[in-house]
Amino acid sequence: MHVLLAGATGAVGRQLLPLLLAAGHQVTAVTRTAAGAATLRAQGAGAVRLDVLDRAAVERAVAAAAPDAVVHQLTALAEYDLAANARIRREGTRNLVDAAHGAGVPRIVAQSIAWAYRGGDAPADETVPLDDTTEEPRATTVGALLALEEAAAELPEHVLLRYGMLYGPGTWYAKGGLMADRLHRGELSAGAAVTSFLHVEDAARAALAALAWPSGAVNVVDDEPAPAHEWLPALAAALGAPAPARSTGRAAWERGADNTLARTARGWRPTRPSWRTGFAELG
C-alpha cells in the first residue's frame, strides 16, 4: 500500500515510519522542514515539504503522491499550544480530507484522543458521545476533535484512533518533558482524576494495524485506567521528581477509556498493558 504519512516527524510519526517501511508499504512522508525531509529520505521514505494549513499545497501534494491511504498524525503540541493544535485538527484535517477526495484516496487513519467523552463514573467506550457541551478551555480541544472526526468520516474508509495520554520518547511524559518540568516545579497534585495512558510505540503499532481495520472510532489505550493519586507518584519516581501533593476531586469527564473494542474486535493489544511497567522505562 502507498501511504501518505502526515506528521512523520512527530512523536507517533517517528515510531510509525519504520513500522510502515518494514511492513512493505511505500511511504510518502510529510514534513515542514528541509532537515526533516532529509531525515525521512535517509530512512527510505519519499518526502514532501508541506504546510498542512496551505490548502492549495496540500491538494497538489496529495494529487502528486496519489496514495492509497492518508495517515494523519499531525499535532502542534511541542510547545503546549492548544489553540495551534486545534487549528491543525480543524483546518489541517479539512485540507487533507478534501485533497484526498479530489485525488480519489478512499482511506484515512486519523489521530484523535480518548479523553474528550462526556462525563460518567466508568471508563468510556466508543458509544459515549464526545462532550460537545463542555466549557472553555476544554471546549477548544473537543470542538476541534469533533471537526476532525466529522471531516475524516466523509471518506468511505476512515479509522479514528482515540489515543490515550501518550508517554515515552518525544511526548510530554518523558524524561526532560513538560510533565517532568511541572513535577519539579511542584505544579501538579495527585487527585482522583482518571487517565488512560498509551506508550507512543503502541500508538504507532495501532496506526499500522488500522490500515486494515473497518471504519469507525477505536479507543487505543492501555488496560489500566487509573486515578492521579496512583499514577502521578509513579511518574514522579520514574522521572526523578519530588512526589506530588495529594488532593481530591475530579471532573466528570476525567473518567478514562475502555479498550475492549480494540482488544476483541480489532485484535490489538498494548505491549505495555499498564503504565505501571511503562513508566519504569522512562528513567
Buried (B, 14 or more C-beta within 10 A) or exposed (E): BBBBBBBBBBBBBBBBBBBBBEEEBBBBBBBEEEEBBEBBEEBBBBBBEBEBBBBEBBBBBBBEBEBBBBBBBBBBBBEEEBEBBBBBBBBBBBBBBBBBBEBEBEBBBBBBBBBBBBBEEEBBBBEBEBBEEBEEEBBBBBBBBBBBBEBBBEBEBBBBBBBBBBBBBBBBBBEEBBBBEBBBEEEBBBBBBBBBBBBBBBBBBBBBBBBEBEBEBBBBBBBBBBBBBBBBBBBBBBBEBEEBEEBEEBEEBBBBBBBEBBBEEBEBBBEBBBBBEBBEEBE
